[in-house]
Amino acid sequence: MAAARKPVIAVCGSGRCGPELAALAEEVGRELGLRGATLVCGGLGGVMEAAARGAQKAGGLTVGILPGPDGREANPWIEAAVATDLGEARNAVIVRTADAVVAVGGEFGTLSEIALALKMGKPVVSLRSWKVHETIMEAKDPKEAVAMALASIGVR
């Protein structure tokens, strides 16, 4: 009998960020790893790298959906790199792959992922990120963000 599928949570945020957002993203990743979720992200630096680092250190699986044609572009914390050569359009793949999205900070790329998630009917949790729709849940800290994301897909 096959094992139950683990929840897949996207962590979205800027490719460059300061130490405060990096620390929040790393803690989100750590919480996902501890809770047995798979982390999917854009696979590059900033929030993506910090979240992947936290997840991998906590024993979680990390998947990077890369904008370019070379999987070697992934940050060192990505275990499964998916080279798409889609540029920013890879944001749709990230969101479609996920069961829910946690946005940590972010710029317009993050906003596009939030919009795509809303369009696809995926739950979105904001941690110091965009709040552009009433269905977006706002978390006060990383632990709450992960708990909200998992609860939104029926995982306790």
N, C-alpha and C positions, 0 to 999 in steps of 0.2 A: 504494500500500500504506500502511496506517495505521501510525503510529508506535507503538512498544511503550508500554504503559501504565506510568506511573511508579508506584513504591510510594507508598502513602498511610499516613502515620504520624500518629496522634493524640498531641498533647501535652496532658496534663491536669494541672491544678493550681489552686490558689486564685485567686480573683478579686482578692485583695489579698495582697501578699507583701512581705517585706523585701528589701533590696538583695542579700543573699547568694543567695536563691532566684531572684531576678530574673536575676542574672548566670548562674546555672546554666541556667535556662530559655533565656536568650538564646543561650548556647553550644550547647544542644541544637538550637535552631532553626537556628543557623548551620551546624552539622554536617549537618543534614537538607538545607538548601539546597545546600551544597557537594556532597553525595552525590546530588543530583538527585531527592530525594523531595519529595512534596507534603505540606505540613503542614496538618492539620485540627485545629481546637480550638474552644472555646466562643465565641471571637471578642471577648471582653470584655477586662478589665484584668488586672493581676497577672501570673501565670505565662503566661497566654494571650497577653497583649500582648508580653511580653518574648520569648517563643518566636517569635511572628510577626515581630517586629522582626528577630531574628537570621536567620530564614529568608529574609525579603524582601531584607535587605541582602546576603545571599549568593547572590541570584538565584533563590531557590526560590519556588514558588507557595504562597500562604497562603489557606486557606478557613476561614471562621468560621461555625459553626452556632449561631445566636443564639437566646436564650430568648424574645425578644419579637417583636412584629410588624413592626419597623422595621429594615431593614438599615443605616440610618444610625447605629444604636447601636454598630456594630462599632468596634473600635479602629482607629487610622489605618494599621496595618500589614496589615490584612486586604484582600486583593484581591478575593475572591469571598465576599460576605456572603449567607448563607442565613437569612432571617427565618422562624422556625418558629411563633412564638406558642405554643410548647409548654412554656415554663418549664423546670423541671429535667428534664422528660421528654425534652428535646432531647439529654440525655446518651446516650440509646440511639441516636439518629441519628449522633452523633459516633463512637461506638464501632462501629456497623454500617458506617459509611463507611470506617473505617480497616482497614488490613491488620494493624497492630500498635499497641500503646499504650505510650507512655512517660509515667509519672506522676512529676511533679516536686513534691515536698512534697505539700501538699494537705490538704483537710479532708473533710467528709462527702460533698460533691459528687464529689470525686476518688475517694473510696472507692466511690461508686455506679458510677462509670465503670469502675473496676477490676473490681468484681463483675460488671457487665454483660459486660465483655470476657471474663472467665473463663467465664461462662455461655455466651457465643457461641463459645468456643473460640479466642479471639484471644490471641496472645502479649502478655504484659505485662512491661515492664521498670520497675523501681522505682529512682528516684534520690532518695534521702532521702524516700521515701514509704512507704505502707502495704506490709507484707509479711504478707498474711493467708492465703496459700496457698503450698504448696511449689513450685508451677509458676511463681511470680513470680520473674523474674530480678532480682538486685540488681546495680546498676552502681556503680562507685566514682567515675565522673566522666562528664561529658556525652558525650565522644567514645566511651567504652565503651558508654554507654546506647544511642546511635544505632547503633553497630556491632552490638550484641546484637539490637536491634529488627530491623534489616535482615537479619541472618543468620537470625533466627527465621522469616523468610518467604522464605528462599532467595536473598537479594540479598547479594553480596559486595562 
